[in-house]
Amino acid sequence: MSDLPALRVRIDSVDKRLLELLGERADLVAGIAAAKHREGLSTVDPERENALLKRVLERGAGNFPPEAIVAVFREIMSASVSLQSEISVAFLGPAGTYSHIAARTLFGYAPTYVEAATIAGVFDAVRRKQTSYGVIPFENSTEGSVAAALAGLLDGGVKIRREVVIPIEHCLIGHPEGLPAIERVYSHPQGLAQCREWLHVNVPNAQLVHTSSTAAAVREARGDSVGAAIGSALASEIHRIPIIAERIQDQSQNETRFVMIGTEDAKPTGTDRTSVAFTLADDDQRGALRRILGIFDDADVNLTRIESRPRRGEPWRYVFLTDAEGHRLDAPVASALEALTAACDSVKMLGSYPRYPRSRT
């Protein structure tokens, strides 16, 4: 006799207990929301969420896959936040962009998502408090920083609150039957750059057309019988356009670092990163930059990234952007920032926030 009916009965019983526990958790969340309201605290606490995810992963759930544990608890936390207040998140749209994927990874399905036509539009939505938060692409592992993201952060009014790294697996999406039929390829400039070699080998005669986002490219290709787009599998699914080729990015390890922006600062967690921009009063003098970077070394603060950008309205002068390990409230980082402020023409804090956990091989 089959054990299947008995096993299904037991699963139904477990599902019932899960629903009862979710209901109990929702009641507790309501109590927490009331306490936060009385104390004037934010309903979103990414630092606590990171700690919770780490804790549940360490505990495990038997044969239940670890990545599924993270997905389940992200949705539980997202729903819990929505019970406390209405959360809205701006992202570079339309739906199906990698920014959309990053936003859903950070916030789950519960928030109200607001599409912005440009990265600058995401910043505007947060600055004007039209949305609670925003998610923007910050840096790609093969093409470097996203200029519009750096420009928005330098303009001020927001801070980086959190980061997430998303694997970028580009697809060629469109209606043409086969590569020889493709006359145009649409995508965001970064998407085209990340597939430069593949395009040269497989569609060498195709016209490359810049769009505001990868999902916008898919939308353009939808009405072009000889056009295709570089975008995500999610964009293909949303817009119901077939995938012609998968994983067409030139570098297999292609990732983009996205950041969550908000008007509030993040609290220290013990595994943080601080992003800061500074300008030199004497940047044309020999050794000026070396002396400034020595400030971090003297304070025993490790820099993980540095780059320069042109200063607006001042030809051939530059603003330097750095990432440092630690939170701005940590004693070594605070000491370095104090010395940096005294030595530089200007210093702008872009945010201190939890580092995205990464495994290095």
PyMOL commands that set and color helices and strands:
alter all, ss='L'
color gray80, all
select helices_A, chain A and resi 4-39+46-59+66-84+98-107+119-127+147-155+179-181+189-194+196-202+214-222+233-239+288-298+331-343
alter helices_A, ss='H'
color red, helices_A
select strands_A, chain A and resi 88-92+112-116+133-140+144-145+159-167+171-174+184-187+207-210+227-231+243-245+255-262+272-279+303-310+318-325+346-354
alter strands_A, ss='S'
color yellow, strands_A
deselect
rebuild
show_as cartoon
